[in-house]
Amino acid sequence: MATQAPPAYELSHLGALEAEAVHVFREVAATFERPVLLFSGGKDSMVMLHVAAKAFWPAPLPFPVMHVDTGHNFDEVIRFRDETVERCGLRLLVARVQDDIDAGRSVEDPKAGRNRLQTATLLRGIRENGFDAVFGGARRDEEKARAKERVFSFRDEFGQWDPRRQRPELWNLYNGRHRKGEHIRVFPLSNWTELDIWQYVEAEDVALPSLYYAHRRAVVQRDGMLLADTRFLAVAEGEVPCPATVRFRTIGDATCTGCVESTASSPAEVVAEVAATRVTERGATRADDRISEAGMEDRKKEGYF
């Protein structure tokens, strides 16, 4: 008879993060009636989708995916989104900001872009489809307000977030209790970092839009950022588009998402680059996060991602 317990099986760092995310996906599928996964085609949503597919394999995903489309997305990302949906056999729902502008529910300010208008469109998409759990790819390392998030983030009947009403999460036990009209935002990648994401992309060979890798394009320098010269960007007087070799660390609305000069053309090269940086991707490349120190927290309280 053995006198010693067998050694515990040790997961790698990425394996432990993946196992935690798989547990979250399965917990939601078992306890909620109508979950949905927010899917833009960006790196975090692609990793989230990859982990979700593992969680339910060989069965298909038991929930649809939804994209909140500002109408000002990069063409490459929309093509990649549609190709991924077709390849993986996903059911895609698209909530369009333009529909809310046309209906008078949102008012567009050409100088501010459409990123802030996503909140009303997201809440409409949740309400119209009756979703009670919404998977998002937000991570705690991205921004100060997101560092306050729980994995299960309670939202009231207006879709608003109140940090004082969030529930404790001990020993990976999650409280999804909610009343009709309320819902839970669920963040399976909460404990991942940007470096973890890229190491996982490299290890798992996760496909990403080409914009995440070094390429040559015309850019405009504005407020210390490099913005892509697209049909959505209004070039101001004195701004001159210039060619540069760049890549995007995060992908969002083309009017406020910046890029960085880089020669990293593969996941391994991006991993090396990210390991050496000391600025988060949102802090370096998202103009909409520079409104104020509490800008993201204010937007989250209104119902933002």
Phi, psi and omega per residue, in radians:
M1 nan 2.366 -3.125
A2 -1.163 2.430 3.125
T3 -1.780 -0.169 -3.140
Q4 -2.151 2.536 3.068
A5 -1.246 2.521 3.106
P6 -1.094 2.631 -3.137
P7 -1.075 2.496 3.136
A8 -1.190 2.501 3.095
Y9 -1.318 2.180 -3.088
E10 -1.843 2.179 3.059
L11 -1.444 2.659 2.984
S12 -1.200 2.966 3.118
H13 -0.996 -0.847 3.132
L14 -1.181 -0.623 3.111
G15 -1.105 -0.668 3.122
A16 -1.185 -0.712 3.106
L17 -1.128 -0.734 3.124
E18 -1.115 -0.752 -3.135
A19 -1.098 -0.675 3.098
E20 -1.109 -0.762 -3.136
A21 -1.165 -0.689 3.090
V22 -1.050 -0.754 3.105
H23 -1.035 -0.741 -3.137
V24 -1.109 -0.808 -3.140
F25 -1.041 -0.789 -3.096
R26 -1.216 -0.605 3.104
E27 -1.103 -0.761 3.134
V28 -1.155 -0.778 -3.130
A29 -1.068 -0.524 -3.099
A30 -1.468 -0.370 -2.979
T31 -2.079 -0.214 3.141
F32 -1.975 2.693 -3.093
E33 -1.548 -0.683 -3.032
R34 -2.394 1.311 3.060
P35 -1.434 2.825 3.058
V36 -2.564 2.625 3.123
L37 -1.903 2.136 3.079
L38 -1.254 2.208 -2.997
F39 -2.402 2.024 3.131
S40 -1.915 -0.241 -3.011
G41 1.612 -0.048 3.096
G42 -1.298 3.027 -3.008
K43 -1.092 -0.715 -3.111
D44 -1.205 -0.709 3.131
S45 -1.239 -0.512 3.088
M46 -1.239 -0.703 3.068
V47 -1.148 -0.734 3.107
M48 -1.039 -0.768 3.121
L49 -1.116 -0.709 3.140
H50 -1.091 -0.768 3.133
V51 -1.187 -0.709 3.130
A52 -1.069 -0.708 3.114
A53 -1.074 -0.682 3.089
K54 -1.156 -0.663 -3.076
A55 -1.085 -0.563 -3.042
F56 -2.016 0.055 3.123
W57 -1.039 2.445 0.135
P58 -1.569 0.085 3.106
A59 -1.317 2.723 3.050
P60 -1.266 2.916 3.105
L61 -1.023 2.345 -3.118
P62 -1.484 0.314 3.140
F63 -2.646 2.761 3.105
P64 -1.411 3.064 3.007
V65 -2.047 2.603 -3.118
M66 -2.307 2.337 3.078
H67 -1.949 2.216 3.019
V68 -1.587 1.820 -2.950
D69 -1.711 2.027 3.122
T70 -1.304 -0.310 -3.027
G71 1.496 -0.089 3.133
H72 -2.084 0.635 -3.133
N73 -1.477 2.745 3.060
F74 -1.154 2.367 -3.127
D75 -1.009 -0.685 -3.116
E76 -1.075 -0.619 -3.098
V77 -1.287 -0.705 3.111
I78 -1.108 -0.737 3.087
R79 -1.075 -0.768 -3.141
F80 -1.119 -0.722 3.099
R81 -0.983 -0.861 -3.089
D82 -1.172 -0.664 3.093
E83 -1.117 -0.697 3.133
T84 -1.157 -0.747 3.127
V85 -1.040 -0.761 -3.135
E86 -1.207 -0.759 -3.102
R87 -1.122 -0.674 -3.057
C88 -1.653 -0.043 3.133
G89 1.139 0.723 -3.088
L90 -1.549 2.746 3.001
R91 -1.752 1.906 -3.050
L92 -1.727 2.255 2.974
L93 -1.936 2.370 3.137
V94 -2.078 2.077 3.040
A95 -1.751 2.025 -2.986
R96 -1.766 2.258 3.072
V97 -1.068 -0.637 -3.116
Q98 -1.017 -0.613 3.125
D99 -1.097 -0.670 3.131
D100 -1.271 -0.591 3.066
I101 -1.143 -0.800 -3.119
D102 -1.105 -0.586 -3.111
A103 -1.490 -0.058 3.138
G104 1.403 0.161 3.117
R105 -1.401 -0.403 3.096
S106 -2.273 2.558 3.139
V107 -2.034 2.129 -3.075
E108 -1.494 2.334 3.002
D109 -1.910 1.858 -3.078
P110 -0.942 -0.501 -3.123
K111 -1.359 -0.414 -3.066
A112 -1.694 -0.240 -3.087
G113 1.371 -3.071 -3.032
R114 -1.870 -0.001 -3.022
N115 -1.041 -0.715 -3.126
R116 -1.221 -0.377 3.140
L117 -1.303 -0.178 3.140
Q118 -1.097 -0.495 -3.069
T119 -1.026 -0.899 -3.129
A120 -1.076 -0.661 -3.123
T121 -1.227 -0.703 3.076
L122 -1.058 -0.841 -3.117
L123 -1.104 -0.641 3.078
R124 -1.119 -0.763 3.131
G125 -1.079 -0.696 3.111
I126 -1.157 -0.791 -3.087
R127 -1.160 -0.821 -3.076
E128 -1.142 -0.528 -3.129
N129 -1.702 -0.063 3.103
G130 1.157 0.542 -3.125
F131 -1.246 2.385 3.115
D132 -1.926 -0.149 3.054
A133 -2.512 2.337 -3.058
V134 -2.246 1.947 3.100
F135 -1.327 2.276 3.059
G136 -2.227 2.730 -3.081
G137 -1.662 0.253 -3.120
A138 -1.104 2.557 3.124
R139 -2.192 2.628 -3.071
R140 -1.216 -0.369 -3.104
D141 -1.414 -0.133 -3.036
E142 -1.237 -0.728 -2.934
E143 -2.831 2.699 -3.035
K144 -1.028 -0.756 -3.116
A145 -1.157 -0.637 -3.140
R146 -1.256 -0.351 3.070
A147 -1.194 -0.314 3.122
K148 -1.468 -0.174 -3.006
E149 -1.232 2.566 2.884
R150 -1.521 2.943 3.028
V151 -1.163 -0.773 3.002
F152 -1.735 1.896 -3.056
S153 -1.837 1.946 -3.076
F154 -1.264 2.355 3.066
R155 -2.193 2.384 -3.081
D156 -1.354 -3.016 -3.077
E157 -1.150 -0.235 3.070
F158 -1.733 0.076 -3.129
G159 1.370 0.177 -3.037
Q160 -1.526 2.647 -3.127
W161 -1.907 2.256 3.089
D162 -2.175 1.942 -3.089
P163 -1.035 -0.430 -3.127
R164 -1.343 -0.273 -3.120
R165 -1.772 0.118 3.133
Q166 -1.324 2.636 -2.999
R167 -1.722 2.591 3.092
P168 -1.132 2.572 3.107
E169 -2.222 1.694 -3.082
L170 -1.875 2.374 3.066
W171 0.941 0.661 3.132
N172 1.027 0.560 3.046
L173 -1.756 2.227 -3.021
Y174 -2.048 2.439 -3.127
N175 -1.882 1.853 -3.123
G176 -1.751 0.267 -3.098
R177 -1.089 2.337 3.114
H178 -2.784 2.739 3.083
R179 -1.685 2.938 3.135
K180 -1.018 2.317 -3.111
G181 1.681 -0.431 3.053
E182 -1.515 2.872 3.049
H183 -2.672 3.001 -3.134
I184 -2.071 2.221 2.942
R185 -1.502 2.300 -3.061
V186 -2.081 2.256 -3.049
F187 -2.114 1.515 -3.097
P188 -1.119 -0.391 -3.094
L189 -1.745 0.319 -3.064
S190 -0.874 -0.747 -3.013
N191 -1.620 0.109 3.084
W192 -1.490 2.728 3.013
T193 -1.974 2.974 3.083
E194 -1.021 -0.682 3.118
L195 -1.129 -0.727 3.085
D196 -1.014 -0.765 -3.131
I197 -1.005 -0.829 -3.075
W198 -1.262 -0.607 3.060
Q199 -1.119 -0.645 3.115
Y200 -1.223 -0.722 3.080
V201 -0.997 -0.750 3.136
E202 -1.175 -0.821 -3.072
A203 -1.172 -0.660 -3.053
E204 -1.727 -0.003 -3.138
D205 0.954 0.880 -3.140
V206 -1.378 2.203 3.123
A207 -1.245 2.453 3.123
L208 -2.374 2.777 3.040
P209 -1.037 2.605 -3.078
S210 -1.097 -0.376 -3.109
L211 -1.097 -0.359 -3.131
Y212 -1.299 -0.163 -3.113
Y213 -2.047 2.761 -3.039
A214 -1.000 2.322 3.100
H215 -2.703 2.868 -3.107
R216 -1.702 2.265 3.101
R217 -2.770 2.864 3.086
A218 -1.427 2.352 -3.127
V219 -2.315 2.776 3.088
V220 -2.097 2.305 3.109
Q221 -1.537 2.174 -3.109
R222 -2.587 2.181 3.100
D223 0.911 0.714 3.095
G224 1.348 0.173 3.135
M225 -2.112 2.764 3.024
L226 -1.848 1.998 3.122
L227 -1.843 2.424 3.139
A228 -1.184 2.402 3.092
D229 -1.417 1.630 3.127
T230 -2.049 3.046 3.126
R231 -1.174 -0.217 -3.130
F232 -1.572 -0.285 -3.048
L233 -1.632 2.126 3.068
A234 -1.480 1.906 -3.122
V235 -1.296 2.140 -3.088
A236 -1.387 2.874 3.111
E237 -1.069 2.290 3.137
G238 1.630 -0.227 3.101
E239 -1.540 2.305 -3.125
V240 -2.171 2.016 3.087
P241 -1.053 2.342 3.137
C242 -2.288 2.557 3.118
P243 -1.280 2.518 3.113
A244 -2.717 2.717 3.050
T245 -1.652 1.973 -2.974
V246 -2.410 2.970 2.920
R247 -2.550 2.839 3.129
F248 -1.781 2.360 3.063
R249 -1.556 -0.480 3.056
T250 -2.479 2.684 -3.076
I251 -2.203 2.214 3.127
G252 -2.655 -2.520 3.108
D253 -1.073 2.266 -3.038
A254 -1.135 -0.318 -3.109
T255 -1.421 -0.251 -3.086
C256 -2.343 0.048 -3.130
T257 -1.757 2.040 -3.107
G258 -1.617 2.992 3.099
C259 -2.185 3.013 3.138
V260 -2.222 2.578 3.061
E261 -1.161 2.310 -3.040
S262 -2.874 2.649 3.021
T263 -2.002 0.159 -3.097
A264 -1.270 1.994 -3.048
S265 -2.034 0.166 3.123
S266 -2.548 2.799 3.102
P267 -0.968 -0.708 -3.134
A268 -1.081 -0.716 3.135
E269 -1.223 -0.613 3.080
V270 -1.176 -0.689 3.094
V271 -0.990 -0.814 3.133
A272 -1.091 -0.694 -3.130
E273 -1.187 -0.790 -3.126
V274 -1.148 -0.638 -3.134
A275 -1.088 -0.437 -3.079
A276 -1.656 -0.197 -3.083
T277 -1.517 2.724 -3.131
R278 -2.168 0.202 3.141
V279 -2.093 2.312 -3.141
T280 -1.163 2.758 -3.095
E281 -1.135 -0.605 3.127
R282 -1.271 -0.668 3.135
G283 -1.139 -0.507 -3.069
A284 -1.611 -0.454 -2.927
T285 -2.358 0.206 3.130
R286 -2.120 1.859 -3.107
A287 -1.131 -0.535 -3.090
D288 -1.244 -0.248 3.106
D289 -1.565 0.010 -3.071
R290 -1.762 0.225 -3.098
I291 -1.098 -0.858 3.117
S292 -2.797 2.986 3.135
E293 -1.060 -0.579 -3.117
A294 -1.845 0.341 -3.055
G295 -1.008 -0.847 -3.112
M296 -1.148 -0.695 -3.137
E297 -1.113 -0.701 3.101
D298 -1.089 -0.723 -3.130
R299 -1.200 -0.648 3.109
K300 -1.131 -0.657 3.119
K301 -1.125 -0.447 3.116
E302 -1.445 -0.252 3.123
G303 2.113 0.143 -3.136
Y304 -1.173 2.991 -3.096
F305 -0.989 nan nan
